[in-house]
Amino acid sequence: MPNYDSGGTYSSAALIISTALYVKAISSDALIQDSMSIEQTALWTWSELCEALELDQISGPQIEGVCIDSRTIKEGELFVALSGKPRPEFNVLEDSGRDGHDYIAAAVREGAGGVLAHRTHGSSIPTLRCRDTLDGLWDLARYRRNQIDGNIVAVTGSSGKTTLKSFLSQALDCAASEGSLNNHIGVPLSMARTPKDTSKSVYEIGTNHPGEIAPLSRLARPHVAVVLNVLNAHIGNFANLDALREEKLSIGEGSEPDGCLIVYEDLKEPAKARYPNLDVRTYGQSTDADYRFDMVDIDQVEISTLRQHLPIPGGGEHRATTLCATAAVLDVLGESAEKLATISAELPPGRGRTFNVNGIRVIDESYNANPESMRKCLGHLSSQRGGRRVAIVGEMAELGEQTEELHASLVSELNNVDGVISVGRAMNLHAYERLESHSKWGAFEDIEGLIAFCVDTLKPDDIVLVKGSNTVFWTRNFVSDLIKALDA
């Protein structure tokens, strides 16, 4: 569970958007003296905030950002004091034990320009009072969306969403929030942080229960919506794969009337059946796909809209797929395919970044895992040439009744690498125990003692993949600690 003051149950702890301009909050007298320059830089005027929340107009400072965490707030930002109370409509059924109102004083000390709250507090900081601060955050997002004339892109999928968002933000030269702000808090927060004069914006929309994507799509109202893939992630929370597929396709619910839905080619028929009046386009490797890609080798791809070989950031067919989806969005928006060449090889944290330490290459895929993404990463690892290929794999969560079957389905790919280090009961019991003896390097119930084992076991020229569900490695900073230990 993330550790931010508002008490939400999902989303990244990195809640800073790169487009926020942090300047000192000013008084209304100063605003009158220099209103033109302030209007050009402020993310929100106080008047806009009052109108968005349907409050009486009162004087207040210009706001340079929106934040829900007092530890990361910047001077001049609006602090939204989320309560952390149960919200069944968002599948939040328990009180988080944290209330952002308890951190208002801390936000003020860090320079907050104003506060959005739904109960009284002891500070004299300019305050906007609403009935519920989460609803208020959604109101800010709706108001900002109505102000935006530029193109909105919304992306979803079982894996690769953040990487696609990163590729698109680079190719379109537009801002995107850090981390995976893709739930009922993250999406409206990202929208509230978007400058109203933006020409393009990219939002990531996620789900782990039925009914979560459609409301977020209707909030974002995308001109282009993308379903990157539908895999067995969170399948334990859905009746079956068909139900998960319908949930992912619900990203089209909020599409603008003249919008476009881009899906992987195997989703073409269900997408067209569900949205007969929407422009549905496909991407994939078959000749029937509207946008096609062909693997040249493990690190290069050719895409139909750009007849030249492109390097694949991070390598692998799974990222070639993401690059092709990026090409499709560029084409729909009328952008040049040449912009694909501007995408950096620097991947989002935990999603394929590579580190070389004392001759050992560590591939950090620790952010999350599902059976198909695990299979793709293992295939990419087995294709590497050089030293020993080592997979440090953690168990995969939220697979429900399919936990044993889906972990066991990885045995073939695991046997194709030189060594496997397994973490977590499900991975140990259902996959590791079924491996050939030469692949079994070690099994751990938890990461306790794992770093010391790796330091003793790994040697120069080894190529090491780290991948597992979010709580196995990512939330515990395993890769960064491993790198420090190997470096020492």
C-alpha positions as CSV (number, residue, x, y, z in Angstrom):
1,M,0.0,0.0,0.0
2,P,1.4,3.4,-0.9
3,N,2.4,5.8,1.8
4,Y,0.9,9.1,1.0
5,D,-1.1,11.4,3.3
6,S,-4.4,11.1,1.5
7,G,-4.7,7.5,2.3
8,G,-5.6,6.1,-1.2
9,T,-5.0,2.5,-1.9
10,Y,-3.3,2.7,-5.3
11,S,-1.1,4.8,-7.4
12,S,2.6,5.8,-7.4
13,A,4.3,7.7,-4.6
14,A,5.9,9.8,-7.2
15,L,3.1,12.5,-7.6
16,I,5.0,15.4,-9.3
17,I,4.0,16.5,-12.8
18,S,6.8,17.9,-14.8
19,T,4.7,20.7,-16.3
20,A,3.8,22.4,-13.0
21,L,5.5,25.7,-12.7
22,Y,6.4,26.4,-9.1
23,V,6.4,30.1,-8.2
24,K,5.7,31.8,-4.9
25,A,2.0,32.3,-4.1
26,I,1.1,36.0,-4.2
27,S,-1.5,38.2,-2.6
28,S,-4.5,39.6,-4.5
29,D,-2.9,43.1,-4.4
30,A,0.2,41.8,-6.2
31,L,-2.1,40.0,-8.7
32,I,-3.7,43.3,-9.6
33,Q,-0.2,44.9,-10.2
34,D,1.1,42.1,-12.4
35,S,-1.9,40.1,-13.6
36,M,-0.8,39.6,-17.1
37,S,2.5,37.8,-16.3
38,I,0.8,35.7,-13.6
39,E,-2.1,34.6,-15.9
40,Q,0.5,33.3,-18.4
41,T,2.2,31.1,-15.8
42,A,-0.5,30.0,-13.3
43,L,-1.9,26.5,-13.6
44,W,-5.1,27.6,-11.9
45,T,-6.5,31.0,-11.0
46,W,-8.5,31.0,-7.7
47,S,-11.5,32.2,-9.6
48,E,-11.3,29.1,-11.8
49,L,-11.1,26.8,-8.8
50,C,-14.2,28.4,-7.2
51,E,-16.1,28.0,-10.5
52,A,-15.0,24.4,-10.9
53,L,-16.2,23.6,-7.4
54,E,-19.4,25.7,-7.7
55,L,-18.4,27.9,-4.8
56,D,-19.0,31.6,-4.3
57,Q,-16.2,33.7,-5.8
58,I,-13.6,34.6,-3.1
59,S,-10.1,36.1,-3.5
60,G,-7.2,33.8,-3.3
61,P,-3.7,33.2,-4.8
62,Q,-2.7,31.8,-8.2
63,I,-2.1,28.1,-8.0
64,E,0.9,26.6,-9.6
65,G,0.3,22.9,-9.1
66,V,-2.0,20.3,-7.4
67,C,-0.7,17.8,-4.9
68,I,-2.1,15.2,-2.4
69,D,1.1,14.5,-0.5
70,S,2.5,17.1,2.0
71,R,6.0,15.6,1.6
72,T,6.3,16.4,-2.1
73,I,4.3,19.6,-2.3
74,K,6.0,22.6,-3.9
75,E,5.6,26.3,-3.1
76,G,2.4,27.7,-4.5
77,E,0.6,24.4,-5.0
78,L,-3.0,23.5,-4.0
79,F,-3.0,20.7,-1.3
80,V,-6.0,18.4,-1.7
81,A,-6.7,16.8,1.7
82,L,-8.1,13.4,0.7
83,S,-9.8,11.6,3.5
84,G,-8.9,7.9,2.8
85,K,-12.4,6.8,3.7
86,P,-14.0,3.9,2.0
87,R,-15.4,4.5,-1.5
88,P,-17.2,1.4,-2.6
89,E,-17.9,2.8,-6.0
90,F,-14.1,2.7,-6.6
91,N,-13.7,-0.7,-4.9
92,V,-12.1,1.0,-1.8
93,L,-13.8,-0.9,1.0
94,E,-11.6,-0.1,4.0
95,D,-10.5,3.1,5.7
96,S,-6.8,3.6,5.0
97,G,-6.1,5.0,8.4
98,R,-4.8,8.3,6.9
99,D,-6.6,11.6,6.4
100,G,-5.0,14.4,4.4
101,H,-6.6,16.9,6.7
102,D,-4.1,15.8,9.4
103,Y,-1.3,16.9,7.1
104,I,-2.5,20.4,6.2
105,A,-0.1,22.1,8.7
106,A,2.8,20.2,7.1
107,A,1.7,21.2,3.6
108,V,1.5,24.9,4.8
109,R,5.1,24.7,6.2
110,E,6.3,23.4,2.8
111,G,4.8,26.4,1.0
112,A,1.3,25.3,-0.1
113,G,-0.6,28.2,-1.7
114,G,-4.0,26.9,-0.8
115,V,-6.0,24.0,0.5
116,L,-9.0,22.0,-0.7
117,A,-10.7,20.5,2.3
118,H,-14.1,19.2,3.5
119,R,-13.6,19.9,7.2
120,T,-12.2,22.7,9.4
121,H,-8.6,23.0,10.1
122,G,-6.4,25.3,12.2
123,S,-4.5,27.0,9.5
124,S,-5.2,30.5,8.0
125,I,-4.2,29.4,4.5
126,P,-6.7,30.2,1.8
127,T,-9.1,27.3,1.7
128,L,-11.7,25.9,-0.7
129,R,-14.4,24.0,1.2
130,C,-16.3,21.2,-0.5
131,R,-18.5,18.4,0.6
132,D,-15.9,15.7,-0.2
133,T,-12.4,16.3,-1.4
134,L,-12.2,13.3,-3.8
135,D,-15.4,14.5,-5.5
136,G,-13.8,17.9,-5.5
137,L,-10.7,16.6,-7.3
138,W,-13.0,15.0,-9.9
139,D,-14.8,18.4,-10.3
140,L,-11.4,20.1,-11.0
141,A,-10.6,17.4,-13.6
142,R,-13.9,17.9,-15.4
143,Y,-13.6,21.7,-15.4
144,R,-10.0,21.5,-16.8
145,R,-11.1,18.9,-19.4
146,N,-13.7,21.4,-20.6
147,Q,-11.0,24.0,-21.0
148,I,-8.7,21.9,-23.1
149,D,-9.0,22.2,-26.9
150,G,-6.0,20.0,-27.6
151,N,-6.0,16.3,-28.3
152,I,-6.4,13.8,-25.4
153,V,-5.0,10.3,-25.6
154,A,-6.0,7.6,-23.1
155,V,-4.2,4.3,-22.8
156,T,-5.0,1.0,-21.0
157,G,-3.9,-2.6,-21.1
158,S,-2.8,-5.4,-18.8
159,S,0.8,-4.5,-19.1
160,G,3.0,-1.8,-20.8
161,K,0.6,1.1,-20.1
162,T,3.3,3.3,-18.5
163,T,5.8,2.5,-21.2
164,L,3.3,3.4,-23.9
165,K,2.5,6.6,-22.1
166,S,6.3,7.4,-22.0
167,F,6.7,6.6,-25.7
168,L,3.8,8.8,-26.6
169,S,4.8,11.7,-24.4
170,Q,8.2,11.8,-26.1
171,A,6.9,11.4,-29.6
172,L,4.2,14.0,-29.2
173,D,6.5,16.2,-27.1
174,C,3.8,16.6,-24.4
175,A,3.8,16.4,-20.7
176,A,2.8,13.2,-18.8
177,S,2.7,12.6,-15.1
178,E,5.4,10.5,-13.4
179,G,4.6,7.0,-12.3
180,S,1.4,5.1,-12.8
181,L,-1.3,7.6,-11.9
182,N,-4.1,5.5,-13.4
183,N,-6.9,5.0,-10.9
184,H,-9.8,6.9,-9.4
185,I,-7.3,9.3,-7.7
186,G,-4.4,9.3,-10.2
187,V,-6.4,10.1,-13.4
188,P,-8.3,13.2,-12.0
189,L,-5.1,14.3,-10.3
190,S,-3.2,14.1,-13.6
191,M,-6.0,16.0,-15.4
192,A,-6.1,18.7,-12.7
193,R,-2.3,19.2,-13.3
194,T,-2.7,19.6,-17.0
195,P,-2.3,23.2,-18.3
196,K,-5.4,24.4,-20.0
197,D,-3.5,25.5,-23.1
198,T,-2.0,22.1,-23.7
199,S,-2.1,20.9,-27.3
200,K,-1.8,17.2,-26.4
201,S,-2.1,15.2,-23.2
202,V,-1.7,11.5,-22.5
203,Y,-3.4,9.8,-19.6
204,E,-3.0,6.2,-18.4
205,I,-6.1,4.4,-17.2
206,G,-5.9,1.1,-15.2
207,T,-8.2,-1.3,-13.5
208,N,-8.1,-4.3,-11.1
209,H,-11.9,-4.7,-10.6
210,P,-14.8,-4.5,-13.0
211,G,-16.4,-1.1,-13.7
212,E,-13.3,1.1,-13.1
213,I,-12.3,2.1,-16.6
214,A,-15.5,3.5,-18.0
215,P,-16.0,6.3,-15.5
216,L,-12.4,7.4,-16.0
217,S,-12.8,7.3,-19.7
218,R,-15.9,9.5,-19.5
219,L,-13.9,11.9,-17.3
220,A,-11.0,12.1,-19.8
221,R,-13.1,12.1,-23.0
222,P,-10.2,11.0,-25.2
223,H,-9.9,11.7,-28.9
224,V,-7.8,8.6,-29.1
225,A,-8.2,5.6,-26.8
226,V,-5.8,2.7,-26.9
227,V,-6.1,-0.9,-25.6
228,L,-2.6,-2.1,-25.7
229,N,-3.4,-5.7,-24.7
230,V,-5.6,-8.0,-22.6
231,L,-3.7,-10.5,-20.5
232,N,-4.3,-12.5,-17.3
233,A,-3.5,-9.6,-15.0
234,H,-5.9,-9.3,-12.0
235,I,-7.9,-12.2,-13.6
236,G,-8.7,-13.4,-10.0
237,N,-11.0,-10.3,-9.7
238,F,-12.9,-11.1,-12.9
239,A,-15.3,-13.8,-13.9
240,N,-13.2,-14.8,-16.9
241,L,-10.9,-13.4,-19.6
242,D,-14.0,-12.3,-21.6
243,A,-15.1,-10.1,-18.7
244,L,-11.6,-8.6,-18.4
245,R,-11.6,-8.0,-22.2
246,E,-14.9,-6.1,-21.9
247,E,-13.5,-4.0,-19.0
248,K,-10.5,-3.0,-21.1
249,L,-12.6,-2.1,-24.1
250,S,-14.8,0.1,-21.9
251,I,-12.1,2.8,-22.4
252,G,-14.1,3.6,-25.5
253,E,-17.1,4.6,-23.5
254,G,-15.9,8.2,-23.0
255,S,-14.5,8.7,-26.5
256,E,-15.3,11.9,-28.3
257,P,-17.9,11.4,-31.1
258,D,-15.3,11.7,-33.8
259,G,-12.7,9.8,-31.8
260,C,-10.7,6.7,-32.6
261,L,-10.2,3.4,-30.7
262,I,-6.9,1.6,-31.4
263,V,-6.7,-2.0,-30.3
264,Y,-4.4,-5.0,-30.8
265,E,-5.6,-7.0,-33.8
266,D,-7.1,-9.8,-31.8
267,L,-9.6,-7.3,-30.3
268,K,-10.9,-6.0,-33.6
269,E,-14.2,-7.9,-33.8
270,P,-15.3,-7.3,-30.2
271,A,-14.3,-3.7,-30.4
272,K,-16.3,-3.1,-33.6
273,A,-19.3,-4.9,-32.2
274,R,-19.3,-2.8,-29.1
275,Y,-18.7,0.5,-30.8
276,P,-20.2,0.3,-34.3
277,N,-20.1,4.1,-34.7
278,L,-16.5,4.6,-33.6
279,D,-13.4,4.6,-35.8
280,V,-11.7,1.3,-34.7
281,R,-8.2,0.6,-35.9
282,T,-5.9,-2.3,-35.3
283,Y,-2.2,-2.9,-34.9
284,G,-0.2,-6.1,-34.9
285,Q,2.0,-8.4,-37.0
286,S,-0.6,-9.8,-39.5
287,T,-1.3,-8.3,-42.9
288,D,-4.8,-7.6,-41.8
289,A,-3.7,-5.1,-39.1
290,D,-4.0,-1.4,-40.0
291,Y,-0.6,-0.8,-38.5
292,R,2.0,-3.6,-38.8
293,F,5.4,-4.3,-37.3
294,D,8.0,-6.9,-38.3
295,M,10.8,-7.9,-36.0
296,V,14.2,-7.5,-37.7
297,D,16.0,-8.9,-34.7
298,I,15.5,-8.9,-30.9
299,D,16.4,-5.2,-30.7
300,Q,15.2,-3.8,-34.0
301,V,11.8,-3.5,-35.7
302,E,10.2,-2.3,-38.9
303,I,6.9,-0.5,-38.7
304,S,4.6,0.0,-41.7
305,T,4.2,3.7,-41.3
306,L,8.0,4.2,-41.3
307,R,9.9,2.0,-43.7
308,Q,13.1,1.8,-41.9
309,H,14.6,-0.2,-39.1
310,L,14.1,1.3,-35.7
311,P,15.9,0.4,-32.4
312,I,13.5,-1.0,-29.8
313,P,13.9,0.8,-26.5
314,G,14.7,-1.9,-24.1
315,G,14.5,-4.6,-26.8
316,G,12.0,-7.4,-27.2
317,E,8.8,-8.1,-29.1
318,H,6.6,-6.8,-26.3
319,R,8.2,-3.4,-26.6
320,A,8.1,-3.5,-30.4
321,T,4.3,-4.0,-30.0
322,T,4.2,-0.8,-27.8
323,L,6.2,1.1,-30.4
324,C,3.7,0.0,-33.1
325,A,0.8,1.3,-30.9
326,T,2.7,4.6,-30.6
327,A,3.0,4.7,-34.4
328,A,-0.8,4.2,-34.7
329,V,-1.6,7.1,-32.4
330,L,0.8,9.4,-34.3
331,D,-0.9,8.5,-37.6
332,V,-4.4,9.1,-36.2
333,L,-3.3,12.5,-34.9
334,G,-1.7,13.4,-38.2
335,E,1.8,13.4,-36.7
336,S,4.9,12.3,-38.7
337,A,6.1,8.8,-38.2
338,E,9.6,10.2,-38.1
339,K,8.8,11.2,-34.5
340,L,9.2,7.5,-33.5
341,A,13.0,8.1,-33.9
342,T,12.9,10.6,-31.0
343,I,11.9,8.1,-28.4
344,S,14.6,7.6,-25.9
345,A,16.0,4.2,-24.9
346,E,15.5,5.3,-21.3
347,L,12.5,3.3,-20.1
348,P,10.3,4.1,-17.1
349,P,11.6,2.9,-13.7
350,G,11.0,-0.8,-13.1
351,R,10.0,-1.5,-16.7
352,G,13.1,-2.7,-18.4
353,R,15.8,-0.3,-17.4
354,T,19.3,-1.9,-17.5
355,F,22.1,-1.4,-15.1
356,N,25.7,-2.6,-15.4
357,V,27.5,-3.1,-12.1
358,N,30.9,-4.8,-11.8
359,G,30.4,-6.6,-15.1
360,I,26.9,-7.9,-14.1
361,R,23.9,-6.6,-16.2
362,V,20.7,-6.2,-14.2
363,I,17.4,-5.9,-16.1
364,D,14.9,-4.2,-13.8
365,E,11.4,-5.4,-14.7
366,S,10.4,-5.3,-11.0
367,Y,7.4,-2.9,-11.2
368,N,4.8,-5.7,-11.8
369,A,4.2,-9.0,-13.5
370,N,1.5,-11.1,-15.1
371,P,1.9,-14.5,-16.8
372,E,2.2,-13.0,-20.4
373,S,4.5,-10.2,-19.5
374,M,6.6,-12.6,-17.5
375,R,6.8,-15.0,-20.5
376,K,7.8,-12.1,-22.8
377,C,10.6,-11.0,-20.5
378,L,11.9,-14.5,-20.0
379,G,11.9,-15.0,-23.8
380,H,13.9,-11.8,-24.1
381,L,16.3,-12.9,-21.5
382,S,16.9,-16.3,-23.1
383,S,17.7,-14.6,-26.4
384,Q,20.6,-12.7,-24.8
385,R,24.2,-13.6,-25.6
386,G,27.1,-13.4,-23.3
387,G,27.3,-14.8,-19.8
388,R,24.9,-16.8,-17.7
389,R,21.2,-15.8,-18.0
390,V,19.6,-15.6,-14.6
391,A,16.0,-15.0,-13.8
392,I,15.0,-13.7,-10.3
393,V,11.3,-14.2,-10.4
394,G,8.6,-13.3,-7.9
395,E,5.2,-14.8,-7.5
396,M,2.3,-13.2,-9.4
397,A,-0.7,-11.8,-7.5
398,E,-4.5,-11.6,-8.1
399,L,-4.7,-14.7,-10.3
400,G,-7.4,-16.3,-8.2
401,E,-8.3,-19.9,-9.0
402,Q,-5.8,-19.9,-11.9
403,T,-2.8,-19.2,-9.6
404,E,-1.4,-22.8,-9.9
405,E,-2.0,-23.2,-13.6
406,L,-0.6,-19.8,-14.6
407,H,2.5,-20.1,-12.5
408,A,3.1,-23.6,-13.8
409,S,2.7,-22.3,-17.4
410,L,6.1,-20.5,-17.1
411,V,8.1,-23.7,-16.6
412,S,9.2,-24.0,-20.2
413,E,10.4,-20.5,-20.4
414,L,12.2,-20.8,-17.0
415,N,14.0,-23.9,-18.2
416,N,15.3,-21.9,-21.1
417,V,17.5,-19.7,-19.0
418,D,20.7,-20.8,-17.1
419,G,19.5,-20.2,-13.6
420,V,16.3,-19.4,-11.7
421,I,16.0,-17.8,-8.3
422,S,12.4,-18.0,-7.1
423,V,10.6,-15.8,-4.6
424,G,7.2,-16.3,-3.0
425,R,5.1,-19.4,-2.2
426,A,3.1,-19.5,-5.4
427,M,6.2,-19.3,-7.7
428,N,8.2,-21.7,-5.5
429,L,5.4,-24.3,-5.3
430,H,3.9,-24.2,-8.8
431,A,6.9,-23.3,-11.0
432,Y,10.2,-23.7,-9.3
433,E,9.5,-27.2,-8.0
434,R,8.7,-28.3,-11.5
435,L,12.0,-27.1,-13.1
436,E,14.8,-29.2,-14.3
437,S,17.5,-29.5,-11.7
438,H,20.1,-27.4,-13.7
439,S,17.7,-24.4,-13.6
440,K,17.2,-24.4,-9.8
441,W,19.5,-22.0,-8.1
442,G,17.5,-21.1,-5.1
443,A,14.0,-20.6,-3.7
444,F,13.0,-17.9,-1.1
445,E,9.7,-17.4,0.7
446,D,10.6,-13.7,0.9
447,I,13.4,-11.4,-0.1
448,E,15.0,-11.7,3.3
449,G,18.5,-13.0,2.7
450,L,18.1,-12.8,-1.1
451,I,20.6,-10.0,-1.7
452,A,23.3,-11.7,0.2
453,F,22.7,-14.9,-1.8
454,C,22.9,-12.9,-5.1
455,V,26.1,-11.3,-4.1
456,D,27.6,-14.7,-3.4
457,T,26.2,-16.3,-6.5
458,L,26.3,-13.8,-9.3
459,K,29.6,-13.1,-11.2
460,P,30.8,-10.9,-14.0
461,D,29.1,-11.3,-17.4
462,D,25.9,-12.6,-15.9
463,I,22.6,-11.2,-17.3
464,V,20.1,-10.9,-14.5
465,L,16.3,-10.3,-14.9
466,V,14.3,-9.2,-11.9
467,K,10.5,-9.5,-12.3
468,G,7.6,-10.2,-10.0
469,S,4.4,-8.7,-8.7
470,N,4.6,-5.1,-7.4
471,T,4.8,-6.0,-3.7
472,V,7.5,-8.6,-4.2
473,F,10.4,-6.4,-5.4
474,W,9.2,-2.9,-6.4
475,T,7.7,-1.6,-3.2
476,R,10.6,-2.9,-1.3
477,N,13.3,-1.2,-3.5
478,F,14.9,-4.6,-4.1
479,V,16.7,-3.7,-7.3
480,S,18.3,-0.5,-6.0
481,D,19.5,-2.4,-2.9
482,L,20.8,-5.3,-5.0
483,I,22.8,-2.8,-7.2
484,K,24.3,-1.1,-4.2
485,A,25.3,-4.5,-2.8
486,L,26.8,-5.7,-6.1
487,D,28.7,-2.4,-6.4
488,A,30.1,-2.7,-2.9
